[in-house]
Structures are given as C-alpha cells and as structure tokens.
Amino acid sequence: MCRLFFRSLISLCLLITATLSFAQTKIPYGSDPFQYGELSVPAGNGPFPVVTFLHAGCWRSTEGLMNSYRAMAKALNEHGIATWNMQYRGATSPGGGWPGTWLDIANGFDALATIAKDYPIDTSRAVVVGHSSGGHYGAWLAMRKQLPPNSDIYVKPVVNPMALVMADAYINPLVIDSIGVTGEIYCGEPILEKLIGGSPETHVDNFVQISPLEWLPWGIPQEYIVSTYRYPVSLPREFAQGKTAWKSLPDYPAMAVLAGDEFNMRLIHNEDHGAFVREGSRSYLATISAVLRLLGKGTE
C-alpha cells in the first residue's frame, strides 16, 4: 500500500513539475485587446532562439485560435527554444484589415526586441512558423523590408526572421476560393477586400504589397510543409478538396528555387488541413523537425 502511495505521489509531483515548467507570459505590444502575445521560455539561462507562431483562421483572429500552437510551444520549450505565440487584429476585427492587420503582424513581431531586454531570448535566431493564412502572414514578414517606406503598412523592421516555416500555407492572396478570389466561399465573407482596403481591381498597389510571391527572393531559408491535397498540381484532381483556386495557383516551390532562396519542401500524403497543428500528427511533427533543423538542433 505504501509503495503504491509513493508511486502515485511521485507521478503527481512529476506532473506538477512538467506543468510548472511551461509558463506562458501574456505581453501586450499595443493598446488593443488583440495586440498581445504569449511568451514561453525554457528553463535555464539562455539566451534562447525564439519561434514566433502565427495562427490560422481565414485571416481572422479569435482568442480560441491561439490554442492551436500551445502544444507545439511546450514541445519547443523542451528543446531549449523560446516561443512567442502571437495574437493580432484579423481582417474582420475592429481596426483590422488594411492597414491594421499588417501593422499588427509587423509590430507584434518587432516587439521581440523589447521583450529581449527582460527575457533571455536571442532575436538574431528568430524563426517564424505560420499555418494556413498564418503562413501568408509569415511570408509577408519575410519580405516586408522590401516595401516602399511610404506604404501604409510599412514598419521599419526592428527584428528580421532568420528563417520561415510555412505549414499548408496560402501564400498567394488570390488563392482563397475554388470559385472566385474574394474568400467568400472558403471563409464565408469577402476577406480579400478587407485585407487590401477595397477591390483588387481598384487597389492594385495594396494587393501587390501583401503578395509575398511578388517579392521573391525573400533572402532567408524557407521550409514548406504541405499536404498532397494542396501540392503538387495534378489536374484534373480538385485541389485541396475543392477549397482552393488551383487553376490560378503558382508553383511557389519552383519560384523560390529559381529566385535563389534556400528552400526545402516536405510533402505529407493526404494530410488534412487542420492536422498541421494537431499534436502528434505527421505534419505537426514535421513542423517541429523543420524548426530544429533550421536552428541546428536536429536533421529530421
């Protein structure tokens, strides 16, 4: 009986220790309720490399969507990597869209420089990870330094990503729907107009400024982890289970390689889109492996 009691006590202590070792600190980078991130730092002295997570959600933002990366944040902490799970005003949030969402992505990422004054993180080893529309935001962070300084969404970079991981990402803002390009079919409303401040026909300059493929090369290593539902194009199969405008989809991997960027791709056979942030899935583990590889902590 005593032996069983002590085993239970030890198990409970281990559980409490594991829970306490993963602490998330909520840090605002602006005055809006959605302008904040959750920082988690490994045990030890550091400074630690830091991964910024940009969640999915049809370019929108809710409190619940941040949950998608909390398990991965804990896993990376266990590998000696700090994480910054970032919230932002999405396309449909008050103050979001053009230019608010893009300013949040820029300022939220740059906030790492201020955070580094109080926490042991190394902003020279800052990796960005984005799933779905979050991958689009991550790609935009990779190219934003090329924007004209007079742009409504230009923020002079304080922190630059050393590498980018895109998980089943939508990189081309024209590729949201299987019919049309507004986002109304896939996301339930015309998202693209909110992201650029009007129609693509009348806001061409704004559209170009949020289109990362227009700005290759990005100049940093890129890891592209994608389902065979989304890539490669193999007509007449419907792309991404009928939810992506495959007829207009450019070959991003080829474009990145031809532009001269360091690029690696991992295809996950028939992986569901949501699985890329599902703990233990093939694509979830592939994302962690990509981060470790980029930071010199692993090869696979």
Summary of the structure (lengths in Angstrom):
residues: 300
radius of gyration: 19.6
end to end distance: 44.7
largest distance: 76.5
contacts: 995
relative contact order: 0.12
helix: 39%
strand: 16%
